Amino acid sequence: MTTPFTGPIPTPTVPAPDIVRCAYLELVVTDLEKSRAFYVDLLGLHVTEEDENTIYLRSFEEFIHHNLVLRKGPVAAAAAFAYRVKSPAEVDAAEAYYRELGCRVERRKEGFTKGVGDSVRVEDPLGFPYEFFFEVDHVERLTQRYDLYSAGELVRLDHFNQVTPDVPRGRKYLEDLGFRVSEDIKDSDGVTYAAWMHRKQTVHDTALTGGNGPRLHHIAFSTHEKHNIIQICDKMGALRISDRIERGPGRHGVSNAFYLYILDPDGHRVEIYTQDYYTGDPDNPTVTWDVHDNQRRDWWGNPVVPSWYTEASLVLDLDGNPQPVIEREEKSEMAVTVGADGFSYTRPDEATGAEGFKLGAQV
């Protein structure tokens, strides 16, 4: 059996499960009361149900039981990246697929969380805890409950972002699983720094960021408009918690989306995201960005703070233990784009060919 972190990943002979979309993330948090204040009181996610150890949350337009599970535990980490599949038969397909890969697989007919039925959880070839399910309790879709709609309303779960040491290895594995690449970041030496992968018809359901992993980089929720994101910034300022704003607001080059990154009480990163584009055509082109293009991460050319490249959440194995973190061996995006003097290297000037610089992360 291949370890979850190294070696080639074979393509199974059995069909991959037909994945519809990213559906929910299970997060372990160390202080449930503080986490509730962040996700419910600040961000406005809606409580489906809760008890003394767990809170089940959903976004405004969701009709399945939850998009986020907050579970109290001793170590802050991600316990499951859950995807909904197209039918009950696809849960069988997921089990067969990962057993052929030689991964650890656990199946529960009663599900792993409230509101979700027959499910398969695996420790995938990259070391991440993935879940696949179809059966789920339906709840009220709040689409027309404007009496509940807040100024910064989170309307959909959009994507996950995973940190992994070897992006091409992860990309091949996810393409075998049926994901398609919308955008990526490379350099002239052929090193891949990140890739955006989708099943639904948006830019991504998950992304692979090159770095020490396996770790969760962030979970992202969509809003309807840019002003919803600005309201969240204003609210955090009014509450005197602006230090939890890590990056943004701004507009990405990759995905074209307007964004904001904030940190929850345990340091789990949450992106608030809006206005990416349709990717559903079978010949949708892949957009490749040069790692030295300073507009790739921020369309306005603003530098990326170092913590965004270095900090991420642990992930758990199926026994609830943190997976070991393996160092990336290839060049890091931060190392090749931000110098020791704090200046960011940008793409060469089109007229002169001279390498450009932009103010970076110095104090």
N, C-alpha and C positions, 0 to 999 in steps of 0.2 A: 504493500500500500504506500502511495506517495504521501509525504508529509503535506500538511495544508499550505506550506509556504514555498516549497522548492520543487524543481523538476518539471518536465513537460506534462501538460494536462491532456490526456487522450480525448478524442471525440467519441462518445458512446455510440454503440450501434443501435440502441433503442432511441425512439423519438424524444426530443426535448419536450417538457411540458409547455403548453400554450399559455403564456403569461399575458394577462390583460393590462396590469398596471401595478405600480407600487401602491400598497394599501395601508399599512401601518408600521410604526416603529415601536418596539418595547424598550423603554429606557429604565434603567435602575437609577434611582435618586437617593441621596442620603438623608434628606429632610423633606418629607412629603408636604408639610405645611408651607414651607418656603417655595417649593416647586409649584404648588397649587396657586399661590399668589402670583407667580411669574406667568404661568401658562393660562390661567383662568382670569385673574383680576387684571393683569397687564395686557396680555395678548388676546383675551376674549374667546379662547376656545371653549366649546360647550361640553358640559359634563353629561355623559350618558348615564353613568352610575359610578359610585365610589364606595369604598369602605376604609377601614383604618390603615390598610396597607397598600391600596391600589386605587388609582383614578383612571377612568376610561374617558377619553376626550375625542371630540370630533369637530370638524370644520363646518362652516355654515351651510355648504351645499351637499354635504355627505349624507348618504342614506344607509350605509353600513354602520355597524355598532360603534366603531372607533377608528381613528387615524393615529392616535398616540396613546400608549399605555405608560403611565408613571407608576413604577413599583418601588416601594421602599426596600433598600438593601444596604449592605455595608460598604460596597464599592461602587462608585458612579461609573456606569458602563452601558453599552448597548447590548441587549439580550436577544433581539430578533429584528431582522429586516424582512418584513412580510410582504409577499406579493399575492394578489388574487389571480387565480387561473380561470380558464374559460368554462370549465364544467367539472363535475365530480371525477370524471375519468382522468382529468389532467392531474389530480392529486396522486392517482395511481402512477401516472407517467412520471411525475416528479420523484416518487419513491424509487421506481425502477432505474431512472436516469442516474441518480446519485449513488445507488447501490453499485451500479456498473462502474462508476467513477472510483469506487473504493472509499467513499466518504462515510463518516459516521452519520447514521440516519435514525431518527426516532419518529414514530407515527402515533398520534392519539386520535381516536375516533371522536372523543369528546372535546378535542381542541386543547390548546395550551393557554388560552385566555377566555374570559367570559365573552359571550356573543359570537364566538367563532367555533365552527364545528370541526369535522374531520380535517386534520392538518398534518403536514410533514414538516419537521424541522431537520436541518442538516448542518454540519460543519463543512462548509464548501471548500473547494480546492485552494481558495485564497485565505482561508482561516476565518471566514465570516459566518455568523449564525443566520442562515436564510430559512424562511418559512414559506410554504405554499398551501393555499386553502381556496375552497370555493364556498362551502356552506357558511352562512353568516346571518345573524339576526338583522332584520331591517328596523330602522328607527325613523323618526320624523325627519324628513328633509326640510330644512329651515329656510329654503330659498325665498319664500314670501313672508317670512316672519321679520318684517322690517322693524317691528317693535323691539326686536332683540339685536338688530344690526348695529354694530359699533362703528365709530369713525375710522378705526383701523382694522376692520373685520378681515379675518383669515377665512378664505372661502373654499380652498382646496388644499390637500396634500399634493405637493408637486413632485419632489424627488428626494433621494438620499445622495450623499457624497461619501465615498469610501477612500481611505488612504491605503495604498498598497505599494510595496517596494518595486514591483515589476509591472509597469502598466501594459506593455504588449502581451505579457502572459495573461493578465486579467482580461484584456480586450478579447483575446482569442477565446477564452473560456466563456465570456458573456455573449460573444457572437455565436458560438456553438449553441448557447442556451436560447438564441432567437432574438437577442438585442441587436440593434443597428446603431452605427456610429453617426452622430450628427456633426460633431466638431471635435477637433483635437489640437494639441499644442506640440510642436516638434522643433528641432533645430537643424542646422545644415549638416550636422554629423549623423542625423537619423535618430537621435535620442527622442523618445516620446515622453512627455512630462505629464500629460493628462488626456483623458478621452471622455466624451459625453455620450451616453448610451440610452436608447429609448425603446419602449414597447408601445406605450400610448403615443398619440400623434403630436407630441411636443418635443422640445429639444432633448429632454432626458427624464428617465425614471430613476437612474442612478448615474453617477459619474465616478471615474477613477482618477484620483489625484496621486501622483508619484511622491512617495515619502515613506517614513518608517511605519510599518503596519503589520497586521491588519488593525485599523482603527476607524472609527466613525469621524468624518470631518464635520458633516452637518446634516440636519434635516431641514427641508425647505417647505414653507407654506406659501400659497399664492394669495394675493389680494386682487380686487378688481382694477384698481387704479393706483397711480403713483402717489396721489394725495393720501391714500390709506397708510402708506409707508411713512410719509412725512408726519402724519398724526402720531404714529407710534414713537417716532423720535421726539416730538414735542411732549408727549405724555411721559416718556422716560426722563426728559429734562425737568418737567414739573415735579416729578417724584424724586428728583435728585439722585437718579441712578444712571446718569449718562455715561459713567465709567463702564457700564455693561454694554455700551455700543462699541463694538470692536472695529467695524469697518463700514463705510458708507454714511449716508445713502449715496448711490451713484448708479451708473449704467454700465453693465458688462459689455465688452466687445463680444466675447464668446456668449452666445445665446441671445444677445441684444436686450436682455432683461434688465429692468430697474431693480436694484437690490439694496438690502441692509443686512448686516450680520450682527447679531447680539448674542450674549452669553447668559445662560441660565445660572441659578445659584450654585450648581455643581461644575460649571464650566462647559457644559454641553453647548455646542454652537447651533444656533437657529438662524436660518436665512429667511427673510421675508422677500418675496419675489413676485414680479409681474411683467407682462408684456413680452414674452418670448414669441416664437413663431411656429407655424404648422410644418410638420415633417412627415405627413402620412403617405405621400406619393412613393411608389416603389423605387423610383429613380431620384429620390431626394438627394442632392449632392452633399458630400462631406466637406465642411469648411476646415481648412488647416491653417493654423496661426503660427507665425514664427515666434519662438520664445522671447526674442528681443523686441517684439512689437509691444511697446508700452501701453497700447490700447486694447490688448487682448483681455486683460483682467478688468480694466476700467476704461471705458470708452473715452473718458475725459483725460486719460493719462495720469491719473492720480496713483501714487505708489501704493503697493500692498504692504500692510504692516507685517513685521516678521512673525508675530504670533499666529497669523493666518496660515503661514506655511509650516510652522513647527508644532502647534498645539492641536490635539484631537483627543477624542474619547476612546477609552479601551473598549474592546468587544469581548463577549463571554463565550465560552464553549457550552455545550449542552448540559454540563453539570453545574454551570453557573460560575466557573472559574475564569479569570481573565486570561485571554490568549497571550502568549509571549509576543513581544513586538520585535520584528526583524528590521534591521537597518537597510535602507536603500543603498545599493552599490553604485548605481549610475549617478550622473550629475543631478543635483537638485535644482529646481527652478529658481529658488531664492539665491543660491550660490552663483548662478550664471547671470542673474539680472540685477542683483543688488551688491555693490562693492562694499569693502570695509569702511570706506569714507561716507557711506550712507547715500550715495548717489546711485540711481537706477540706470543701467545701460538700456538704451532704446534702439530701435531699428535705425540703420544708416540713413543719412539725409539723402533724399532722392536726387538732388541736384549735384552734390559734391561727393557723395559716398562716405563722408565722414561719420564716425560713430557718434550718436547723440547721448546726452545725459539728462537726467531729470532729478530734481531734488527728491531724496528718499526718506529714510526712517531715522535720521539723526535727531537728537534732542535739540 
